[in-house]
Amino acid sequence: MNLLPYIFVLLAAMLWGTVGTTQTFLQEGISPIAVAGVRSAIGGGILLIAALVLRKINFKTWSWKWTILAALTIALFQCLFFTSVRFTGVAVGTVVTIGSSPVFSGIVEWFIWKRRPNRIWGIATGLAILGCILLFVNRGEATVHPVGVLLALCAGFMFAVYTNCSKQLTENEDTLPAVAMTFSICAVMLLPFSGDGVSWMFTNQNLWPMIFMGLAATSLAYVLFLAGLEKISSSSAVTLSLAEPLTAALLGVFLVGEYLSPTSWIGVVMLLGGIVVLTLGSRKSASVQLTTDDDLKTFN
């Protein structure tokens, strides 16, 4: 089995993991919704221009249903996540959102698309979620606020639905125009609610971090994510996206000088273990299945 789809999703998650560190370079007091809206506008807009120049989009035959659903769910994900963090703090909000999304994705895939997740996915997801919890257990001020936890769970569900909608979209459209259309529409949905407008972006302090978040952490990251998603299940892709908090934590240690407790380092190891189990275990499982199918064909 080809490892490239798994590598693509991991690279996407690693790029997402740079967002937290990059945002520390922005001016204080900018609305997270404004950052998400501008980031989506840059990332989606650049790709949209490229897709139109390359004539990759046919508006008459375009898969509008899946595009609008993907744009709506990723916009809601960002709003719900940022709002949950205000109630619970970064640690609890991140753990509940990122930790619940693989479970929700497996449930959505099972009940809607009738694809039951396998045992390897279950083991890898369990390891990764436990690792995520240990990674954040002693970090930052945290409050277990019922409303905040509920919002974080809703955010996790939205990311799971976004992934499933995007998988359907990539079955009908090419990856680059799919990301372009999704995030351009997402920006249109988010910017009216940002409250801060876009003028803040054109200062030297804010411009380059936003360009990086738009081009690298949105355009490139989601093109890689959808390219990998075409070849692997939605539930596996969401589990691999747990490399995002892992990357963010390691960047915090090596670039910002943050401290990780021994418990957090155990979480790092478990997260890595979950990713390795899913990637190599799925490859082995696919190879065994392929061999079995070949044997059956020979027998018949």
GIBELMO-V501618 format. One record per pair of residues at least 6 apart in sequence whose C-alpha atoms are under 7 Angstrom apart, sorted by the first residue. I is the first residue (numbers start at 0). J is the second residue. If there is no record, write none. Layout:
BEGIN
i: {I & I}
j: {J & J}
END
This chain:
BEGIN
i: {0 & 0 & 0 & 4 & 4 & 4 & 4 & 4 & 5 & 5 & 7 & 7 & 7 & 7 & 8 & 8 & 8 & 8 & 8 & 8 & 9 & 9 & 9 & 11 & 11 & 11 & 11 & 12 & 12 & 12 & 13 & 13 & 13 & 14 & 14 & 14 & 15 & 15 & 15 & 16 & 16 & 16 & 16 & 17 & 18 & 18 & 19 & 20 & 21 & 24 & 25 & 25 & 25 & 26 & 26 & 29 & 30 & 30 & 31 & 32 & 32 & 32 & 33 & 33 & 33 & 33 & 33 & 36 & 36 & 36 & 37 & 38 & 38 & 38 & 39 & 39 & 39 & 39 & 39 & 39 & 40 & 40 & 40 & 41 & 41 & 42 & 42 & 42 & 42 & 42 & 43 & 43 & 43 & 43 & 43 & 43 & 44 & 44 & 46 & 46 & 46 & 46 & 47 & 47 & 47 & 50 & 50 & 55 & 56 & 62 & 62 & 65 & 65 & 65 & 66 & 66 & 66 & 67 & 68 & 69 & 69 & 69 & 69 & 70 & 70 & 70 & 70 & 71 & 72 & 72 & 72 & 72 & 73 & 73 & 73 & 74 & 74 & 75 & 76 & 76 & 76 & 79 & 79 & 79 & 79 & 80 & 80 & 80 & 80 & 83 & 83 & 83 & 83 & 83 & 84 & 84 & 86 & 86 & 87 & 87 & 87 & 87 & 87 & 88 & 88 & 88 & 90 & 90 & 90 & 90 & 91 & 92 & 92 & 94 & 94 & 95 & 95 & 95 & 96 & 96 & 96 & 96 & 97 & 97 & 98 & 98 & 99 & 99 & 100 & 100 & 100 & 100 & 100 & 101 & 101 & 101 & 101 & 101 & 103 & 103 & 104 & 104 & 104 & 104 & 104 & 105 & 105 & 108 & 109 & 109 & 119 & 119 & 119 & 120 & 120 & 123 & 123 & 123 & 123 & 124 & 124 & 126 & 126 & 126 & 126 & 127 & 127 & 127 & 127 & 130 & 130 & 130 & 130 & 131 & 131 & 133 & 133 & 133 & 134 & 134 & 134 & 134 & 134 & 135 & 162 & 163 & 166 & 166 & 168 & 169 & 169 & 174 & 174 & 174 & 175 & 178 & 178 & 200 & 228 & 239 & 245 & 251 & 252}
j: {282 & 285 & 286 & 226 & 227 & 228 & 230 & 231 & 227 & 278 & 223 & 224 & 226 & 227 & 223 & 224 & 227 & 236 & 239 & 240 & 239 & 240 & 242 & 220 & 221 & 223 & 224 & 240 & 242 & 243 & 242 & 243 & 246 & 215 & 216 & 220 & 216 & 220 & 243 & 243 & 244 & 246 & 247 & 247 & 212 & 216 & 247 & 251 & 208 & 208 & 204 & 205 & 208 & 204 & 205 & 195 & 193 & 195 & 81 & 78 & 189 & 193 & 190 & 193 & 194 & 195 & 196 & 186 & 189 & 190 & 186 & 209 & 212 & 213 & 182 & 183 & 185 & 186 & 213 & 217 & 182 & 183 & 186 & 213 & 214 & 182 & 213 & 214 & 217 & 218 & 178 & 179 & 180 & 182 & 183 & 218 & 179 & 183 & 175 & 176 & 179 & 218 & 176 & 179 & 180 & 56 & 176 & 176 & 176 & 168 & 171 & 164 & 167 & 168 & 168 & 180 & 181 & 181 & 164 & 161 & 164 & 165 & 181 & 181 & 182 & 184 & 185 & 185 & 157 & 158 & 160 & 161 & 157 & 158 & 161 & 185 & 189 & 157 & 154 & 157 & 158 & 150 & 151 & 153 & 154 & 92 & 150 & 151 & 154 & 92 & 147 & 148 & 150 & 151 & 92 & 147 & 144 & 147 & 141 & 142 & 143 & 144 & 147 & 140 & 141 & 142 & 135 & 138 & 139 & 141 & 141 & 148 & 151 & 131 & 132 & 148 & 151 & 152 & 151 & 152 & 154 & 155 & 155 & 241 & 128 & 131 & 152 & 155 & 155 & 156 & 158 & 159 & 237 & 124 & 159 & 234 & 237 & 238 & 156 & 159 & 159 & 160 & 233 & 234 & 237 & 116 & 234 & 114 & 115 & 116 & 277 & 280 & 281 & 235 & 277 & 273 & 274 & 276 & 277 & 238 & 273 & 269 & 270 & 272 & 273 & 241 & 269 & 270 & 273 & 266 & 267 & 269 & 270 & 266 & 270 & 262 & 263 & 266 & 262 & 263 & 264 & 266 & 267 & 263 & 233 & 233 & 228 & 229 & 177 & 177 & 229 & 222 & 225 & 226 & 222 & 221 & 222 & 206 & 236 & 274 & 267 & 257 & 258}
END
